[in-house]
Amino acid sequence: MLDVGRHPRINLLAYSEVENVSGDAGNFRVKVRKKARFVNEDLCTGCGTCAEKCPTMTVDVFNAELGSRKAIYKYFPQGIPSIYTIDKDACRQLGQGKKCGICAKVCQAKAVDFEQNDGEIQLHVGAIVVATGYDVFDPSVIPEHGYGRIANVVTALEFERLLSASGPTAGHLDRPSDMALEKEIDDLEKEHKKLSRQLKQLEEKHGKSSAQVMDLVKSGAAAADKDLHNWAASAERFGELEARLEPMRQKIGAAQPAKKLAFIQCVGSRDFRFNKFCSSYCCMHSVKEAMIANEHDNEVSSSIFCMDLRAVGRGFEEYKLRGGKQANIKYVRGRVAEITEDDALNPVVWFESTTSRQVLHETFDMVVLATACVPTAGTPKLAELLGIELDSNGFFKTDPLAPLNATRDGIFVCGCAQGPMDIPESVAQASSAAARAAEVVAPARQVAAAGSQ
Amino acid sequence: MNIEEAVKTYQTYYCLDCGVCTGSCPVSRILPSFSPRLIVEKALLDLGDELLKDPELWSCLTCSRCFERCPAKINFPEFMRCLREEATRRGTKPVYSHHGMLQTIMELQTRGIHQKKTEWAKEAGKVAASGDTFFFVGCMPYFDVIFRDLGVDSLTVSRNVIKILNAAGIEPVVSDEEACCGHDMLWNGKPEIFKKLAEKNLDVIRQAGAKRVIFNCPEGYYTFRHHYPEFFGELGLEIIHFYDFVQDMIKQGALQLSNGTGAVTYHDPCRLGRMAKIYEGPRHILQTLADGHFHEMERNRENAVCCGTSGWANCSSGSKQIQVERLKEAKHTGAQTLVTACPKCTIHLSCALNNMDMDLQIKDLTTLIAESMD
């Protein structure tokens, strides 16, 4: 990826959108809208001082919404080009109309530009390669899996972020239910602290204890005194918070990272209700995630629930076997029927072991859903812009005998834009698509050169 | 329809052998020998005779929990219905509950007997002999007598329907000649009797000049919606569930409901929920009635479990176990009242509750609505 950013003959237009395409193979005109970053790309050095000082926190989409980031941000640390962007909606100055501008003050390169507008770029190109990737299937539409309802059921991508050293938990397998509890405690503690300060001030000012005031109000002796009523109400809320916080603190103190994991294969794929196709890479990423989780903490054990584990590819089957032998992975043949939740917020997985013909249920600390690979939300719109067709699954259609050709000359498709595939295959396709594009561009360029002479 | 035709019609050859059906099945959890996956497999392997003699064929609750989740979209309940038809033709039959009394009543209704089953309706409110709106009462008058010892009081529900319809200015048609909708006969593997009952009902409804039929019973509603057109083509009648009607009345302000039911929870009947896809209507009504004290059971809507037995057949200790578990689940929500919307769910769950030491009330939603009318 870095090579692309540094390549002298590659002009990278990140944070941009294709708006219009005209012309033919060898001679396309493309209109691109370059969205305003509110940061001057030529000046920004990517040092990150702005994000460090930015006072506004917002949900971090890259961390699967499990963590938070600043309003001025880089989508992820290794992203290219290494340039910051202001999240317009979250920003105090741009989104909420408040006075701020701290990022602009601290930026030594003077790169922050609140007045920046969207730009329009016209490109004249010979060929187009569509490499728009994929979206992750939203499993909340499957009621039996309980995603969104059961806190400790997460998607593979969320789990990936939990496992990541640069993720929201620094690589520890904290359970989402505990993370939510921690946040709730934080919020309550903030209120607790504020009330404590207020009550202390009142007590010092009036020389009365809060308990006395509560008694006064209760006995009716403070009939019309609004201040005393408010004081008593605050004191009551304070007592309530203390009572609520204590068991919560005990609970979080006893919380353990997840040790027993379940991986559920084919969530939204190989399922006629949603997507008929096999997402092909999920078997391997579940094995990989289970291996990494075990490397991080040797006590982690995993069960992978599948109809069949499709370890197709060089070394994949061996990797799968190694997982079983060295990383505490158990492979269970049986698609999961439903997930329920017990009183300790542990997910309970119900399934038929089709090898033993028994209906079983097992309790886990966390369940990871291997969600399907689906076409990106913008795929139909882009297909219309480019004048190319989609296949029956909603991906860009290609010719089986010319597997990179879209349905229009001069346009090529590679990677998950044409269907689910893993990284090595995507990389191979990308190189191939570049070569096919060059086949169109080179003669067109010669013709153009001859014409200009 | 023989097994081969059933396999083709319901495309069971798409089976992925994944086990979701068996893993979802409430019966398989209790009776390990029953497995929808293996039944499909046996049918595909051409073990027809063995399969048709298998008593497990009658253990299926046809609750559609498997079909709801089947990744190959195999309609197992309908497939099962076809297998039962074929099995019946070959002389096997289920173990009838209540000594087959209900099946006898249903069969008798095809033989030109005259029933006197609407006397109560005249006392309950204003009803008519002909008109636009037909209220299909169903088997409630029979249940009222047969299950009185359970304290179920089925006719109260029908009386309340008339009361609420009257409040909306509607005088529904009720008829002594109305027969059983045929639901149970169909699922008991006797489509010929179903057809006779259905033909009679369509006759009675058309003769009354009705354009729309209102149902309170989910089985009648689903059977009229789904199976009547399958057997007889387009009916030319508007088929309405009573709760849709009630919701409209609430929206238009024609029905004022007070709240104060205490804490309630709701059990989705399979014909109303998974089969007719009516999940939210009853919940909207309950939320109005319970004013913030409506608590969902963990297994709700698509994930709800059956009341333990269906078609008045094969009621077993397994049914009891399913019922007891469901009642415990209801109690666990903190509810004082378990509300349901099907006369059979009410009967089955009450039957189990009567033998338990549990402080829980079972109530039909219609009765709850009538009690909350201003």
Interface residues (C-beta under 8 A of the other chain):
Chain A: P143 E144 C266 R270 D271 F272 R273 M307 G334 R335 V336 A337 E338 T340 E341 W350 F351 E352 S353 T354 R357 Q358 V359
Chain B: Y14 L16 D17 C18 G19 V20 C21 T22 G23 S24 C25 S28 R29 P32 S35 R37 L38 E68 R69 P71 A72 K73 E298 R299 R301 E302 N303
